[in-house]
Amino acid sequence: MHITIRQLQVFEAVARHLSYTRAAEELYLTQPAVSMQIKQLEGSTGLPLFEQIGKKIYLTQAGETMLVHARTIMQHLAVAGEEMNELLGVDSGRLRIAIASTVNYFATRLLATFAREHPAVEISLDVANRESLLARLDDNVPDLVLMGQPPKDMDLVSESFMDNPLIVISALNHPLAGRRKILLSDLAQEKFLVREPGSGTRIAMERCFAENDFHYQKGIELTGNEAIKQSVEAGLGLAIVSAHTVELELTLKRLIQLNVQGFPIMRRWYVAHRRGKRLSPTAEAFRRFVLEAGAKVS
């Protein structure tokens, strides 16, 4: 059954007025044009929608059924139109953001500021490690992703917005704490607490060690930065983490940054999305907001 929206509009007007003439006047059409639309609609349904008795027209049973569906469709179209108009503006709509778990330490502040400026925007936040984040990107789930260096073999549009220094941390009572200059070779006997496979921080750490031909001793493998920090504070080993994740602990002197030669490893944070993705005005506004906020910090 092939039915056009225009046919439904004309049919609903005729059914409401029970008059071809008044429907034509409302729709700024000629009466023959209205009659033609109704005939085409009846041809598509295979059933008469109106019947004329004397000088009056009435809906047939098929016409009454069609009117219910026509009005439902028109209501859905009206709602769709309203939602499309909302999406044309920045101050409404939905924003789906996925972020690397390490980014969570400052991304929530960014989102809070953006939410205050755009209170009508519905924000969905997904926090995951790098591997899971890339899987979500591959499935085109989020509008934008905040992450470390995106892989070159993935078709993404990415822009860096802020430094992400990786530092070596230890417990306050560690023998190397307070040393002004520590060589990487001085850490040969130390155990390193590491993130789970797929973590961007772990990938960067192992790349750095490989480039310096340094073979580290792996201690406990932990999921999440909080577990890493607590374990380092308990004296279970050293760790390499983003400086953003330990701002509070360093300020409160619960952890200490070791002065290891070659550190911090300077990386960057990126805002990225799938190439070819058409960002909504809200998503585009958030992308610009992130870049501007990062420029103020860097």
Number of C-alpha atoms within 10 A of each C-alpha: 8 8 13 12 12 11 18 21 18 24 28 21 19 24 21 13 13 17 15 21 16 16 23 19 12 12 12 10 14 13 15 12 13 22 17 13 18 21 16 15 23 19 14 13 15 11 13 16 22 20 12 10 8 6 5 9 16 16 19 15 13 15 21 15 12 19 20 11 14 19 15 12 15 15 12 12 13 12 12 12 12 11 13 12 12 14 16 13 13 18 18 18 21 17 21 16 19 27 23 24 21 27 22 20 16 11 17 13 11 16 17 12 13 17 16 10 11 16 13 13 17 14 15 12 16 16 17 20 22 23 13 15 23 20 11 16 20 15 10 13 16 21 24 25 27 28 26 23 18 22 9 7 6 12 14 17 15 19 18 20 21 20 19 21 16 21 23 19 27 26 25 20 13 17 9 17 17 14 10 10 12 16 11 15 15 11 17 13 10 16 16 24 23 25 23 16 15 14 20 20 22 18 14 18 17 15 12 15 13 12 8 12 10 14 13 17 14 14 15 16 14 15 14 16 19 13 14 24 23 15 19 23 21 15 13 18 22 25 27 24 26 24 19 17 19 21 13 12 14 15 10 10 12 17 24 23 20 23 19 20 12 13 15 19 17 12 16 15 21 24 24 23 24 21 11 9 12 11 15 17 18 22 19 16 15 23 21 12 16 22 16 13 13 17 13 9 9 9
